[in-house]
Amino acid sequence: MELFKLKNSHDNTWLFEIKADAVRNNIFQFAMQQDIVVLTMQKETQSLEAVFKKLTT
């Protein structure tokens, strides 16, 4: 798992920005090691156009 960004976006809500797609298990294992309770996980994606706009503006 290559982690690009990790930030606490809201109280007790963490945003992991990663390169690989199959990392849900790794995040769960990390949470277990840190005694963090994971209630939900959501996958967010960006289109190629959105990435291009983000890089060029």
Distance bins in CASP14 RR format, pairs under 12 A and 6 or more apart:
PFRMAT RR
TARGET T0000
AUTHOR 0000-0000-0000
RMODE 2
METHOD distances of the structure
MODEL  1
1 16 0 0 0 0 1 0 0 0 0 0 0
1 17 0 0 0 0 0 1 0 0 0 0 0
1 18 1 0 1 0 0 0 0 0 0 0 0
1 19 0 0 0 0 1 0 0 0 0 0 0
1 20 1 0 1 0 0 0 0 0 0 0 0
1 21 0 0 0 0 0 1 0 0 0 0 0
1 22 0 0 0 0 1 0 0 0 0 0 0
1 23 1 0 1 0 0 0 0 0 0 0 0
1 24 0 0 0 0 0 1 0 0 0 0 0
1 25 0 0 0 0 1 0 0 0 0 0 0
1 26 1 0 1 0 0 0 0 0 0 0 0
1 27 1 0 0 1 0 0 0 0 0 0 0
1 28 0 0 0 0 0 1 0 0 0 0 0
1 29 0 0 0 0 1 0 0 0 0 0 0
1 30 0 0 0 0 1 0 0 0 0 0 0
2 16 0 0 0 0 0 1 0 0 0 0 0
2 17 0 0 0 0 1 0 0 0 0 0 0
2 18 1 0 0 1 0 0 0 0 0 0 0
2 19 1 0 1 0 0 0 0 0 0 0 0
2 20 1 0 0 1 0 0 0 0 0 0 0
2 21 0 0 0 0 0 1 0 0 0 0 0
2 23 0 0 0 0 1 0 0 0 0 0 0
2 26 0 0 0 0 0 1 0 0 0 0 0
3 14 0 0 0 0 0 1 0 0 0 0 0
3 15 0 0 0 0 0 1 0 0 0 0 0
3 16 1 0 0 1 0 0 0 0 0 0 0
3 17 1 0 0 1 0 0 0 0 0 0 0
3 18 1 0 1 0 0 0 0 0 0 0 0
3 19 0 0 0 0 1 0 0 0 0 0 0
3 20 0 0 0 0 1 0 0 0 0 0 0
3 23 0 0 0 0 1 0 0 0 0 0 0
3 26 0 0 0 0 1 0 0 0 0 0 0
3 27 0 0 0 0 1 0 0 0 0 0 0
3 30 0 0 0 0 1 0 0 0 0 0 0
4 15 0 0 0 0 0 1 0 0 0 0 0
4 16 0 0 0 0 1 0 0 0 0 0 0
4 17 1 0 1 0 0 0 0 0 0 0 0
4 18 1 0 0 1 0 0 0 0 0 0 0
4 19 1 0 0 1 0 0 0 0 0 0 0
4 20 0 0 0 0 0 1 0 0 0 0 0
4 23 0 0 0 0 0 1 0 0 0 0 0
5 14 0 0 0 0 0 1 0 0 0 0 0
5 15 1 0 0 1 0 0 0 0 0 0 0
5 16 1 0 0 1 0 0 0 0 0 0 0
5 17 1 1 0 0 0 0 0 0 0 0 0
5 18 0 0 0 0 1 0 0 0 0 0 0
5 19 0 0 0 0 0 1 0 0 0 0 0
6 13 0 0 0 0 0 1 0 0 0 0 0
6 14 1 0 0 1 0 0 0 0 0 0 0
6 15 1 0 0 1 0 0 0 0 0 0 0
6 16 1 0 1 0 0 0 0 0 0 0 0
6 17 1 0 0 1 0 0 0 0 0 0 0
6 18 0 0 0 0 1 0 0 0 0 0 0
6 27 0 0 0 0 0 1 0 0 0 0 0
6 30 0 0 0 0 0 1 0 0 0 0 0
7 13 0 0 0 0 1 0 0 0 0 0 0
7 14 1 0 0 1 0 0 0 0 0 0 0
7 15 1 0 1 0 0 0 0 0 0 0 0
7 16 0 0 0 0 1 0 0 0 0 0 0
7 17 0 0 0 0 1 0 0 0 0 0 0
8 14 1 0 1 0 0 0 0 0 0 0 0
8 15 1 0 0 1 0 0 0 0 0 0 0
8 16 0 0 0 0 0 1 0 0 0 0 0
8 36 0 0 0 0 0 1 0 0 0 0 0
9 15 1 0 1 0 0 0 0 0 0 0 0
9 16 0 0 0 0 0 1 0 0 0 0 0
9 17 0 0 0 0 0 1 0 0 0 0 0
9 42 0 0 0 0 0 1 0 0 0 0 0
9 44 0 0 0 0 0 1 0 0 0 0 0
12 31 0 0 0 0 0 1 0 0 0 0 0
12 36 0 0 0 0 1 0 0 0 0 0 0
12 37 0 0 0 0 1 0 0 0 0 0 0
12 38 0 0 0 0 0 1 0 0 0 0 0
12 39 0 0 0 0 1 0 0 0 0 0 0
12 40 0 0 0 0 0 1 0 0 0 0 0
13 36 0 0 0 0 0 1 0 0 0 0 0
13 38 0 0 0 0 0 1 0 0 0 0 0
13 39 0 0 0 0 0 1 0 0 0 0 0
13 40 0 0 0 0 1 0 0 0 0 0 0
13 41 0 0 0 0 0 1 0 0 0 0 0
13 42 0 0 0 0 1 0 0 0 0 0 0
14 27 0 0 0 0 1 0 0 0 0 0 0
14 30 0 0 0 0 0 1 0 0 0 0 0
14 31 0 0 0 0 1 0 0 0 0 0 0
14 34 0 0 0 0 0 1 0 0 0 0 0
14 36 0 0 0 0 1 0 0 0 0 0 0
14 37 0 0 0 0 0 1 0 0 0 0 0
14 38 0 0 0 0 1 0 0 0 0 0 0
14 39 0 0 0 0 0 1 0 0 0 0 0
14 40 0 0 0 0 0 1 0 0 0 0 0
14 41 0 0 0 0 0 1 0 0 0 0 0
14 42 0 0 0 0 0 1 0 0 0 0 0
15 27 0 0 0 0 0 1 0 0 0 0 0
15 41 0 0 0 0 0 1 0 0 0 0 0
15 42 0 0 0 0 1 0 0 0 0 0 0
15 43 0 0 0 0 0 1 0 0 0 0 0
15 44 0 0 0 0 1 0 0 0 0 0 0
16 23 1 0 0 1 0 0 0 0 0 0 0
16 24 0 0 0 0 1 0 0 0 0 0 0
16 26 0 0 0 0 1 0 0 0 0 0 0
16 27 1 0 0 1 0 0 0 0 0 0 0
16 28 0 0 0 0 0 1 0 0 0 0 0
16 30 0 0 0 0 1 0 0 0 0 0 0
16 31 0 0 0 0 0 1 0 0 0 0 0
16 38 0 0 0 0 0 1 0 0 0 0 0
16 41 0 0 0 0 1 0 0 0 0 0 0
16 42 0 0 0 0 0 1 0 0 0 0 0
16 43 0 0 0 0 0 1 0 0 0 0 0
16 44 0 0 0 0 0 1 0 0 0 0 0
17 23 0 0 0 0 0 1 0 0 0 0 0
17 27 0 0 0 0 0 1 0 0 0 0 0
17 43 0 0 0 0 0 1 0 0 0 0 0
17 44 0 0 0 0 1 0 0 0 0 0 0
17 45 0 0 0 0 0 1 0 0 0 0 0
17 46 0 0 0 0 0 1 0 0 0 0 0
17 51 0 0 0 0 0 1 0 0 0 0 0
17 54 0 0 0 0 0 1 0 0 0 0 0
18 24 0 0 0 0 0 1 0 0 0 0 0
18 26 0 0 0 0 1 0 0 0 0 0 0
18 27 0 0 0 0 1 0 0 0 0 0 0
18 30 0 0 0 0 0 1 0 0 0 0 0
18 43 0 0 0 0 0 1 0 0 0 0 0
18 44 0 0 0 0 0 1 0 0 0 0 0
18 45 0 0 0 0 0 1 0 0 0 0 0
20 26 0 0 0 0 1 0 0 0 0 0 0
20 27 0 0 0 0 0 1 0 0 0 0 0
21 43 0 0 0 0 1 0 0 0 0 0 0
21 45 0 0 0 0 1 0 0 0 0 0 0
22 43 0 0 0 0 0 1 0 0 0 0 0
23 29 0 0 0 0 1 0 0 0 0 0 0
23 30 0 0 0 0 1 0 0 0 0 0 0
23 41 0 0 0 0 1 0 0 0 0 0 0
23 43 0 0 0 0 1 0 0 0 0 0 0
24 30 0 0 0 0 0 1 0 0 0 0 0
24 31 0 0 0 0 0 1 0 0 0 0 0
24 38 0 0 0 0 1 0 0 0 0 0 0
24 40 0 0 0 0 0 1 0 0 0 0 0
24 41 1 0 1 0 0 0 0 0 0 0 0
24 42 0 0 0 0 0 1 0 0 0 0 0
24 43 0 0 0 0 1 0 0 0 0 0 0
25 31 0 0 0 0 0 1 0 0 0 0 0
25 32 0 0 0 0 0 1 0 0 0 0 0
25 38 0 0 0 0 0 1 0 0 0 0 0
25 41 0 0 0 0 0 1 0 0 0 0 0
26 32 0 0 0 0 0 1 0 0 0 0 0
26 33 0 0 0 0 0 1 0 0 0 0 0
26 38 0 0 0 0 0 1 0 0 0 0 0
26 41 0 0 0 0 0 1 0 0 0 0 0
27 33 0 0 0 0 0 1 0 0 0 0 0
27 34 0 0 0 0 0 1 0 0 0 0 0
27 36 0 0 0 0 1 0 0 0 0 0 0
27 38 1 0 0 1 0 0 0 0 0 0 0
27 40 0 0 0 0 0 1 0 0 0 0 0
27 41 1 0 0 1 0 0 0 0 0 0 0
27 42 0 0 0 0 0 1 0 0 0 0 0
27 43 0 0 0 0 0 1 0 0 0 0 0
28 34 0 0 0 0 0 1 0 0 0 0 0
28 36 0 0 0 0 1 0 0 0 0 0 0
28 37 0 0 0 0 0 1 0 0 0 0 0
28 38 1 0 0 1 0 0 0 0 0 0 0
28 39 0 0 0 0 0 1 0 0 0 0 0
28 40 0 0 0 0 0 1 0 0 0 0 0
28 41 1 0 0 1 0 0 0 0 0 0 0
29 36 0 0 0 0 0 1 0 0 0 0 0
29 38 0 0 0 0 0 1 0 0 0 0 0
30 36 1 0 0 1 0 0 0 0 0 0 0
30 38 0 0 0 0 1 0 0 0 0 0 0
30 41 0 0 0 0 0 1 0 0 0 0 0
31 37 1 0 0 1 0 0 0 0 0 0 0
31 38 1 0 1 0 0 0 0 0 0 0 0
31 39 0 0 0 0 0 1 0 0 0 0 0
31 40 0 0 0 0 0 1 0 0 0 0 0
31 41 0 0 0 0 1 0 0 0 0 0 0
32 38 0 0 0 0 1 0 0 0 0 0 0
44 50 0 0 0 0 0 1 0 0 0 0 0
45 51 0 0 0 0 0 1 0 0 0 0 0
46 52 0 0 0 0 1 0 0 0 0 0 0
46 53 0 0 0 0 1 0 0 0 0 0 0
46 54 1 0 0 1 0 0 0 0 0 0 0
46 55 0 0 0 0 0 1 0 0 0 0 0
47 53 0 0 0 0 1 0 0 0 0 0 0
47 54 0 0 0 0 0 1 0 0 0 0 0
48 54 0 0 0 0 0 1 0 0 0 0 0
48 55 0 0 0 0 0 1 0 0 0 0 0
49 55 0 0 0 0 0 1 0 0 0 0 0
49 56 0 0 0 0 0 1 0 0 0 0 0
50 56 0 0 0 0 0 1 0 0 0 0 0
50 57 0 0 0 0 0 1 0 0 0 0 0
51 57 0 0 0 0 0 1 0 0 0 0 0
END
